[in-house]
Amino acid sequence: MRTDDLDYDLPPGLIAQTAAEPRDSARLLVHDRGSGAVRHRHFRDLLDELRPDDLVVLNDTRVLPVRVRARRETGGAAEVLLLEPRPDGSWEALARPARRLRDGETVTAGDLAITIERHLDEGRVLVRPRTAGTVPVEAGTVPIEAVLERVGEMPLPPYIHEQPADPQRYQTVYARHPGSAAAPTAGLHFTPRLLDDLRAHHEVVEVTLGVGLDTFRPVTEADLDDHPMHSEAYAVTQPAADAIDAARDADRRIVAVGTTTVRVLETVWGGPTRGPLEGRTRLLIEPGHRFTAVGALVTNFHLPRSTLLALVMAFAGVEETRRLYRTAVEGKYRFYSFGDAMLLL
């Protein structure tokens, strides 16, 4: 696929800066792939569009406030964005000012100290967080989640210019497993009541995929196949896998909430036999992909020149996706992380 095919025109005023209130008041553009029909609804109407025997799959990852505004030993300002932990307790991160920060230098924010261990490729650094200057955060005495809740900020995308008054607005109501640097934004529209109604009328299971910032990184290569696809950790519990297997055996439709959920499902169930229920995925889904697990998709409107848009085009069709995005622009839908949603049936 040519990356130019992932471009589209979007008036800047349609980029949502705040989340809908209440969450389920966001608009929902419904597209029936069989008939081509388009319906304009609200997210609170989601259940009316589902079949009684649909299995709905959510990504229950939890975003950590991993953006840390710190102070250098020289007194200057620094910023560290923690991306993903390694087994030895270090973290891959982005840091600013990247070129001035030296290997071995420590920056501090409150009771959190972060040592720059070494510079990696693509502007990343390897860091080690500590509390009270000496105790490694990962030692168990002070969980890093608790420290980050005190000193960190939510890692909002750069097109959102202000932190929300309530940081939980960049968190799904069903978030459980900490480990993401970005939210699975399609799930932000669920309220506790809507989620309860969904569980009362449909079978719902959860999978986990830690969302990295590379999910939103624009594709810079001319050909999408040349894009170095990022790796993300995923996990599926045995009960969830059994429910998905049973739904597939019964030819029931599986509804994925979010592109991150799609990546898990198509990674594990994309081959002739079921893949590992835990691991890392580098799956790039683009037009031509044969979906073997996902039958319907709830998703937000994505950035141009992104792998997420390529995934939507693979599911709905390239020209059909372009038509839907033009319809959304003409209808003044709100775009990106805090924006409105689509349901592709």
C-alpha positions as CSV (number, residue, x, y, z in Angstrom):
1,M,0.0,0.0,0.0
2,R,1.3,3.5,-0.9
3,T,1.4,5.8,2.1
4,D,-0.1,8.5,0.1
5,D,-3.3,6.5,0.0
6,L,-3.6,7.1,3.8
7,D,-3.9,10.9,3.4
8,Y,-7.1,12.9,3.8
9,D,-8.0,16.5,4.4
10,L,-9.2,17.4,7.9
11,P,-10.1,20.9,9.0
12,P,-8.1,21.6,12.2
13,G,-11.2,22.7,14.0
14,L,-12.5,19.1,13.9
15,I,-9.7,17.8,16.1
16,A,-11.3,17.2,19.5
17,Q,-9.5,18.9,22.4
18,T,-11.9,17.7,25.1
19,A,-13.8,14.5,25.7
20,A,-17.6,14.3,25.2
21,E,-19.6,14.8,28.4
22,P,-21.1,12.4,29.3
23,R,-18.8,9.9,27.7
24,D,-21.6,8.1,25.8
25,S,-22.9,11.3,24.3
26,A,-20.2,11.0,21.6
27,R,-21.6,10.6,18.1
28,L,-21.5,7.2,16.4
29,L,-21.3,6.8,12.7
30,V,-22.6,3.3,11.9
31,H,-21.7,1.6,8.6
32,D,-23.3,-1.6,7.4
33,R,-20.7,-3.2,5.1
34,G,-23.3,-5.5,3.6
35,S,-25.8,-2.9,2.4
36,G,-23.5,0.1,2.4
37,A,-26.0,2.0,4.6
38,V,-24.7,4.8,6.9
39,R,-26.6,5.8,10.1
40,H,-25.8,8.7,12.4
41,R,-26.4,7.8,16.0
42,H,-24.8,8.3,19.5
43,F,-22.6,6.0,21.3
44,R,-25.3,5.3,23.9
45,D,-27.2,3.6,21.0
46,L,-24.5,1.0,20.5
47,L,-26.4,-1.9,22.0
48,D,-29.3,-1.3,19.5
49,E,-26.8,-2.0,16.7
50,L,-25.5,-5.3,18.0
51,R,-26.9,-8.8,17.5
52,P,-28.1,-10.7,20.6
53,D,-25.4,-13.3,20.3
54,D,-22.5,-11.0,19.6
55,L,-19.3,-11.5,21.6
56,V,-17.8,-8.1,22.5
57,V,-14.0,-7.9,23.2
58,L,-12.5,-5.0,25.1
59,N,-8.8,-4.0,25.8
60,D,-8.5,-3.6,29.5
61,T,-5.1,-1.9,29.6
62,R,-4.6,1.0,31.9
63,V,-2.7,4.1,31.0
64,L,0.0,5.2,33.4
65,P,0.8,8.9,34.0
66,V,4.2,8.4,32.5
67,R,5.0,11.9,31.3
68,V,7.4,13.2,34.0
69,R,8.5,16.9,34.1
70,A,11.8,16.7,35.9
71,R,14.7,18.9,36.9
72,R,18.3,18.3,35.8
73,E,21.3,18.3,38.1
74,T,22.3,21.6,36.5
75,G,18.9,23.1,37.5
76,G,17.5,23.0,33.9
77,A,14.2,21.5,32.9
78,A,13.9,18.0,31.5
79,E,11.0,15.7,30.5
80,V,11.0,11.9,30.5
81,L,8.2,9.9,28.8
82,L,8.4,6.3,30.1
83,L,7.3,3.9,27.3
84,E,7.7,0.4,28.5
85,P,9.5,-1.5,31.3
86,R,12.1,-4.2,30.8
87,P,12.4,-7.3,32.9
88,D,15.4,-5.9,34.8
89,G,13.5,-2.9,36.0
90,S,14.8,-0.4,33.5
91,W,12.5,1.4,31.1
92,E,12.6,2.5,27.5
93,A,11.8,6.1,27.3
94,L,11.9,9.4,25.4
95,A,13.7,12.3,27.0
96,R,14.1,15.9,26.4
97,P,16.5,17.6,25.8
98,A,17.7,14.3,24.4
99,R,21.1,15.5,23.0
100,R,22.0,17.3,26.2
101,L,21.2,14.6,28.6
102,R,24.3,12.5,29.3
103,D,24.5,8.8,30.1
104,G,24.6,8.4,33.8
105,E,22.8,11.7,34.5
106,T,19.9,11.7,37.0
107,V,16.9,13.9,36.8
108,T,14.4,14.3,39.6
109,A,10.7,15.0,40.1
110,G,9.5,15.0,43.7
111,D,10.5,11.7,45.2
112,L,11.2,10.1,41.8
113,A,14.8,10.0,40.4
114,I,15.4,8.8,36.9
115,T,18.9,7.9,35.7
116,I,19.7,8.0,32.0
117,E,21.6,4.7,31.6
118,R,22.3,4.9,27.9
119,H,21.0,6.3,24.6
120,L,19.2,3.9,22.2
121,D,18.2,4.3,18.6
122,E,15.3,6.3,17.2
123,G,15.7,9.0,19.9
124,R,15.0,6.6,22.8
125,V,16.9,6.2,26.0
126,L,17.2,3.5,28.6
127,V,16.4,4.8,32.1
128,R,16.1,3.5,35.6
129,P,13.6,5.0,38.0
130,R,14.4,5.2,41.7
131,T,12.7,6.7,44.8
132,A,14.4,8.6,47.6
133,G,17.5,8.7,45.4
134,T,18.5,5.1,46.2
135,V,15.6,2.6,46.2
136,P,14.8,1.1,42.9
137,V,11.1,1.6,42.2
138,E,10.7,-2.0,40.9
139,A,12.0,-3.4,44.2
140,G,8.5,-3.6,45.4
141,T,8.7,-1.2,48.4
142,V,7.3,1.6,46.3
143,P,5.3,0.5,43.2
144,I,6.0,2.7,40.2
145,E,2.3,3.2,39.6
146,A,2.0,4.9,43.0
147,V,5.0,7.1,42.4
148,L,3.8,8.1,38.9
149,E,0.3,9.0,40.3
150,R,2.0,11.6,42.4
151,V,4.5,13.1,40.0
152,G,3.5,12.1,36.5
153,E,1.0,13.4,33.9
154,M,-1.1,11.5,31.4
155,P,0.8,11.2,28.1
156,L,-1.7,13.0,25.9
157,P,-1.1,13.0,22.1
158,P,0.5,16.3,20.8
159,Y,-2.6,17.4,19.1
160,I,-4.4,17.8,22.5
161,H,-3.0,21.0,23.9
162,E,-4.2,20.9,27.6
163,Q,-4.4,18.2,30.2
164,P,-8.0,17.4,31.1
165,A,-9.2,18.6,34.5
166,D,-9.9,15.0,35.3
167,P,-7.1,12.7,34.2
168,Q,-9.5,9.8,34.3
169,R,-11.1,11.1,31.1
170,Y,-8.1,9.6,29.3
171,Q,-8.8,6.2,30.9
172,T,-11.5,3.7,30.0
173,V,-13.9,2.9,32.9
174,Y,-12.8,-0.8,32.6
175,A,-9.1,-0.2,32.6
176,R,-7.4,-2.7,34.9
177,H,-3.9,-3.7,33.8
178,P,-1.3,-0.8,34.0
179,G,1.2,-0.7,31.2
180,S,0.1,1.7,28.4
181,A,1.6,5.0,27.3
182,A,-1.6,5.8,25.3
183,A,-5.3,5.0,25.8
184,P,-7.3,2.5,23.7
185,T,-9.5,5.4,22.7
186,A,-12.5,3.6,21.2
187,G,-13.3,2.5,24.8
188,L,-13.3,6.0,26.2
189,H,-17.0,6.3,25.2
190,F,-18.3,3.7,27.7
191,T,-19.9,4.9,30.9
192,P,-20.2,2.5,33.8
193,R,-24.0,2.2,33.1
194,L,-23.5,1.5,29.4
195,L,-20.9,-1.1,30.3
196,D,-23.3,-2.7,32.8
197,D,-26.0,-2.8,30.1
198,L,-23.6,-4.3,27.6
199,R,-22.7,-7.1,30.0
200,A,-26.3,-7.7,30.9
201,H,-27.3,-8.3,27.2
202,H,-24.1,-9.6,25.6
203,E,-21.2,-11.8,26.4
204,V,-18.2,-9.6,27.1
205,V,-14.5,-10.6,27.5
206,E,-11.3,-8.7,27.9
207,V,-7.9,-9.0,26.5
208,T,-4.8,-6.8,27.2
209,L,-2.5,-5.0,24.9
210,G,-0.1,-2.4,26.2
211,V,-0.5,0.6,23.8
212,G,2.7,2.3,22.9
213,L,3.1,5.8,21.4
214,D,4.3,4.2,18.2
215,T,0.7,3.2,17.6
216,F,0.1,6.8,16.6
217,R,3.4,7.5,14.8
218,P,2.9,8.7,11.2
219,V,4.2,6.5,8.5
220,T,7.1,8.3,6.8
221,E,8.1,5.6,4.2
222,A,6.6,5.8,0.7
223,D,5.5,2.2,0.9
224,L,3.6,1.0,4.0
225,D,5.4,-2.4,3.9
226,D,8.7,-0.5,4.6
227,H,7.3,0.9,7.9
228,P,9.1,-0.6,10.9
229,M,6.1,-1.9,12.8
230,H,6.3,-1.4,16.6
231,S,6.1,-4.3,19.0
232,E,3.5,-4.4,21.8
233,A,2.9,-6.8,24.6
234,Y,-0.4,-8.7,24.7
235,A,-2.1,-11.2,27.0
236,V,-5.3,-13.2,26.8
237,T,-6.6,-15.2,29.7
238,Q,-7.6,-18.8,29.2
239,P,-11.3,-18.1,30.0
240,A,-11.4,-15.3,27.5
241,A,-9.7,-17.5,24.9
242,D,-12.2,-20.3,25.5
243,A,-15.1,-17.8,25.1
244,I,-13.6,-16.5,21.8
245,D,-13.0,-20.1,20.6
246,A,-16.7,-21.0,21.4
247,A,-18.0,-18.0,19.6
248,R,-15.9,-18.8,16.5
249,D,-17.0,-22.4,16.5
250,A,-20.7,-21.3,16.7
251,D,-20.2,-18.8,13.9
252,R,-21.1,-15.9,16.2
253,R,-19.9,-12.4,15.4
254,I,-17.0,-11.0,17.4
255,V,-17.1,-7.3,18.0
256,A,-13.7,-5.7,18.7
257,V,-13.7,-2.4,20.6
258,G,-10.7,-0.6,19.2
259,T,-7.9,-1.3,16.8
260,T,-5.7,-2.5,19.6
261,T,-8.2,-5.3,20.4
262,V,-8.1,-6.2,16.7
263,R,-4.4,-6.6,16.8
264,V,-4.6,-9.1,19.7
265,L,-7.4,-11.1,18.1
266,E,-5.8,-11.3,14.7
267,T,-2.5,-12.1,16.2
268,V,-3.8,-15.0,18.2
269,W,-6.5,-16.3,15.9
270,G,-5.0,-15.2,12.6
271,G,-3.3,-18.5,11.6
272,P,-4.5,-22.0,11.0
273,T,-4.1,-22.8,14.7
274,R,-4.5,-20.6,17.7
275,G,-1.3,-18.7,18.6
276,P,0.2,-18.1,22.0
277,L,-2.1,-16.4,24.5
278,E,0.8,-14.1,25.7
279,G,3.6,-12.5,23.9
280,R,4.4,-9.6,21.6
281,T,2.9,-8.6,18.3
282,R,4.3,-6.7,15.4
283,L,1.3,-7.4,13.2
284,L,0.7,-4.8,10.5
285,I,-2.8,-5.0,9.2
286,E,-3.3,-3.3,5.8
287,P,-5.7,-3.8,2.8
288,G,-5.5,-7.4,1.7
289,H,-5.5,-8.8,5.3
290,R,-7.9,-11.7,5.7
291,F,-9.8,-11.2,9.0
292,T,-10.3,-14.5,10.8
293,A,-11.6,-13.3,14.2
294,V,-13.1,-9.9,13.9
295,G,-16.6,-9.4,12.5
296,A,-17.4,-5.9,13.6
297,L,-15.3,-3.0,14.8
298,V,-15.8,0.0,17.1
299,T,-13.1,2.6,16.4
300,N,-12.4,6.3,16.6
301,F,-11.4,8.4,13.6
302,H,-7.6,8.1,13.0
303,L,-4.7,10.3,11.9
304,P,-3.8,10.4,8.3
305,R,-0.7,8.4,7.2
306,S,-1.1,6.0,10.2
307,T,-1.1,2.3,10.5
308,L,-4.4,2.6,12.4
309,L,-6.1,4.1,9.3
310,A,-4.6,1.3,7.2
311,L,-6.2,-1.2,9.6
312,V,-9.6,0.4,9.2
313,M,-9.2,0.4,5.4
314,A,-8.3,-3.3,5.5
315,F,-11.6,-3.9,7.4
316,A,-14.0,-1.6,5.6
317,G,-12.3,-1.2,2.2
318,V,-10.1,1.6,1.0
319,E,-12.7,3.6,-1.0
320,E,-15.4,2.9,1.5
321,T,-13.2,4.3,4.3
322,R,-12.5,7.4,2.3
323,R,-16.2,7.8,1.8
324,L,-17.0,7.4,5.5
325,Y,-14.3,9.9,6.5
326,R,-15.6,12.4,4.0
327,T,-19.1,11.9,5.4
328,A,-17.7,12.4,8.9
329,V,-15.9,15.6,7.9
330,E,-19.1,17.0,6.2
331,G,-21.1,16.1,9.2
332,K,-18.6,17.8,11.5
333,Y,-17.8,14.7,13.6
334,R,-15.0,15.2,16.1
335,F,-11.7,13.4,15.3
336,Y,-8.9,11.6,17.0
337,S,-8.5,10.5,20.7
338,F,-11.2,12.6,22.3
339,G,-13.4,12.5,19.2
340,D,-16.4,10.6,18.0
341,A,-16.6,6.9,17.0
342,M,-17.5,4.6,14.1
343,L,-19.2,1.2,14.2
344,L,-18.3,-0.9,11.2
345,L,-20.7,-3.9,11.0
